Amino acid sequence: MIVNRRFIIILLMICLVIPAVFAACSGSGESEEPVLMEAQRQTNLESFAKIWTTIRDKHYDPEFGGLDWQAVHDELLPKMEKAQKMSEARAIMKELIARLKLSHFNLIPVEVYEKIGQPDEKGSFDGVTGIDLRIYDGKPLVTSVQEGSPAQMAGVKTGWEIVQIGKTEIASLLPAIAKEFENSSLKEYYLCTAVKARLLGKIGDSLTVRFLDGDNKTLRKDITLVEQQGNKFKLGHLPPMYIWIKTDTIKRENDTIGYIAFNGFLDIPRVMPAFNKAMKSFIDTGVDGIIIDIRGNGGGLPMMAMGMAGWFIEEKGRRLGTMYLRDNEMKMAVLPRPEIYPGPVAVLIDGLSASCSEIFAGGLKDLGRARIFGSTTAGAVLPSTIEMLPNQDGFQYAFANYRSEKGDVLEGVGVIPDVEVYQTREALLQGKDRVLETALQWIGETKKSK
């Protein structure tokens, strides 16, 4: 993919893309792996070389974080030359990439890369139940049920624990993932993704899910999969994604609060007009505060974040941070609007808020223009692109680094909220959103203090 530096694309592989990858891999059966033919071994060697040289020539840090990149090559090449099976070759290439210890560097097997490069005509992973979830105390809990979805019609409620999907028992699935990413900012993301991927499938198929309800009684629900909500949108080599935006006005006691939620900084022709229309309405009606809900938002295009932030920042020359490329940098300047909303702004985040979402939330926090509520974000901020390797696998690599306006590195750290709030099963069973409620309360208190 050719990437214009004035139009940097932050490719997620977070929340919007990886679930389909998990689903593609999770259903494959085991079979005896064949020994590679000589031509295949050669293309694997060429792929190894391309990964290494691409990182050598295009990595934003020419010092590779102090890593001796030539020594890594010399260590792993003999192993690569001896690899007799595809799984062995891929394991070595993954090890090469892993030495960087950075997100947004991935090897994507051809079976999955073909789905990324070409939309699946059968819509294999377009079918959903209407359930959203998060992991609390190591257990996947239903956090929302889409209105009118098969899950709602089946009687699924927030706060229910998901204990089995198809033949997969969740209790046997999550502990190993939690241990592997115990000290990673991506822990919550990977745990959620592992469960979410198993709730995907073909539109029209039926999926059996077992839950524990509020009384810890086991319930079985057969849920028919339907097309995801939102507009089906495709960008470059990424698979199709469903992008949605919701706007509303919340009445709370004597307060009127504007509310905007969206799941990706993508689909400019639809998302930006809807965002702008909502903001204009909130300004015209004089709301007491605005909440931007980007929990679960996987990121997208920085220019959208820059434009959205312009509704809240009056001064020119302010920035959401800076992208540092190998030989250049891009200052992410806020684009002020003719009308600026001057009131309190709350941004809601969680461990599935990633990439451009982190830039938006962290930038407004640095500029002192928003108060951040929820839990620490994914810490996966780096912009990247995907290229095909000689063996037809895909290679995703980051080509720039990011620092916030205060100079903070968010990669591997995430945006830390001003007010840390977690959901509880008790609150979910009562249909309450503790993060949203806390933000609404703050806006009310801010209004009273004036």
Stockholm file with secondary structure:
# STOCKHOLM 1.0

chainA/1-450         MIVNRRFIIILLMICLVIPAVFAACSGSGESEEPVLMEAQRQTNLESFAKIWTTIRDKHYDPEFGGLDWQAVHDELLPKMEKAQKMSEARAIMKELIARLKLSHFNLIPVEVYEKIGQPDEKGSFDGVTGIDLRIYDGKPLVTSVQEGSPAQMAGVKTGWEIVQIGKTEIASLLPAIAKEFENSSLKEYYLCTAVKARLLGKIGDSLTVRFLDGDNKTLRKDITLVEQQGNKFKLGHLPPMYIWIKTDTIKRENDTIGYIAFNGFLDIPRVMPAFNKAMKSFIDTGVDGIIIDIRGNGGGLPMMAMGMAGWFIEEKGRRLGTMYLRDNEMKMAVLPRPEIYPGPVAVLIDGLSASCSEIFAGGLKDLGRARIFGSTTAGAVLPSTIEMLPNQDGFQYAFANYRSEKGDVLEGVGVIPDVEVYQTREALLQGKDRVLETALQWIGETKKSK
#=GR chainA/1-450 SS CCCCGGGCCCCCCSSSSHHHHHHHHHTCCCCCCCCCCHHHHHHHHHHHHHHHHHHHHHCSCTTGGGCCHHHHHHHHHHHHHHCCSHHHHHHHHHHHHHTTCCTTCEEECHHHHHHHHSCCTTCTTCEECSEEEEEETTEEEEEEECTTSHHHHTTCCTTCEEEEETTEEHHHHHHHHHHHTTTCTTHHHHHHHHHHGGGCBCTTCEEEEEEECTTCCEEEEEEECEECSSEEECCTTSCCEEECEEEEEEEETTEEEEEEEESCBCCHHHHHHHHHHHHHHHHHHTCSEEEEECTTCCCBCHHHHHHHHTTTCCSTTCEEEEEEESSCEEEEECCCCSSCCCSCEEEEECTTCCTHHHHHHHHHHHTTCCEEEESCCCCCCCCEEEEECTTSCEEEEECEEEECTTSCCCTTTCCCCSEECCCCHHHHHTTCCHHHHHHHHHHHHHHHHC
#=GC SS_cons         CCCCGGGCCCCCCSSSSHHHHHHHHHTCCCCCCCCCCHHHHHHHHHHHHHHHHHHHHHCSCTTGGGCCHHHHHHHHHHHHHHCCSHHHHHHHHHHHHHTTCCTTCEEECHHHHHHHHSCCTTCTTCEECSEEEEEETTEEEEEEECTTSHHHHTTCCTTCEEEEETTEEHHHHHHHHHHHTTTCTTHHHHHHHHHHGGGCBCTTCEEEEEEECTTCCEEEEEEECEECSSEEECCTTSCCEEECEEEEEEEETTEEEEEEEESCBCCHHHHHHHHHHHHHHHHHHTCSEEEEECTTCCCBCHHHHHHHHTTTCCSTTCEEEEEEESSCEEEEECCCCSSCCCSCEEEEECTTCCTHHHHHHHHHHHTTCCEEEESCCCCCCCCEEEEECTTSCEEEEECEEEECTTSCCCTTTCCCCSEECCCCHHHHHTTCCHHHHHHHHHHHHHHHHC
//
